[in-house]
Amino acid sequence: MSSESLHAPRQRLTIHTLTHHQAIASLMEELEAVDWYKQRADDCEDAALKDILLHNMREEMEHACMVMEWLRRSDSDWAEQMSTYLFTEAPITEVEEAETGGNGPVGGGDAQDEAAPEKGRASPPAGFTIGTLKDNGE
C-alpha cells in the first residue's frame, strides 16, 4: 500500500513531507479508482449500471482534482509546475522548452516550501465562471 511505503525513517521526515506523502498516496488511490471504474464501465453491458459506474468514476476524478489543488496551494514547486503545464494549448511536450528556453525543468530545484508563493506567475483559472449575476440595468 502506497501510504505505508515511506522511503526514509518516519522520524527523519518533516511534517511537510509526511503531509504531502499522505496527499500523494491519496491522489494515487483516486486515480486508480478512476481507472477501475472506467474499465468496468467499458466492460459493462447493462446501460443503467454503466451510467452508475461512470458517475462513480467522475466522483473519483473530483476527489483527485481536490487533492491536486491542495498540493498546488501548499507547495510552490507543485504550483509552478501546474502553472506551466495545466490549462495550456501548446503541444504538451513543447511547453517546457518554450517556458525555459531549452534550459531544463521549470523551477530548477527541489526545495520544499511551506507556503505556495506564485513567484510572479499567473495562476491557472480557478474554474469556470459565467460572470456576474448582478443586474447592471443593461
C-alpha positions, 0 to 999 in steps of 0.5 A, a space after each residue: 500500500 502506497 501510504 505505508 511505503 515511506 522511503 526514509 525513517 518516519 522520524 527523519 521526515 518533516 511534517 511537510 513531507 509526511 503531509 504531502 506523502 499522505 496527499 500523494 498516496 491519496 491522489 494515487 488511490 483516486 486515480 486508480 479508482 478512476 481507472 477501475 471504474 472506467 474499465 468496468 464501465 467499458 466492460 459493462 453491458 447493462 446501460 443503467 449500471 454503466 451510467 452508475 459506474 461512470 458517475 462513480 468514476 467522475 466522483 473519483 476524478 473530483 476527489 483527485 482534482 481536490 487533492 491536486 489543488 491542495 498540493 498546488 496551494 501548499 507547495 510552490 514547486 507543485 504550483 509552478 509546475 501546474 502553472 506551466 503545464 495545466 490549462 495550456 494549448 501548446 503541444 504538451 511536450 513543447 511547453 517546457 522548452 518554450 517556458 525555459 528556453 531549452 534550459 531544463 525543468 521549470 523551477 530548477 530545484 527541489 526545495 520544499 516550501 511551506 507556503 505556495 508563493 506564485 513567484 510572479 506567475 499567473 495562476 491557472 483559472 480557478 474554474 469556470 465562471 459565467 460572470 456576474 449575476 448582478 443586474 447592471 440595468 443593461 
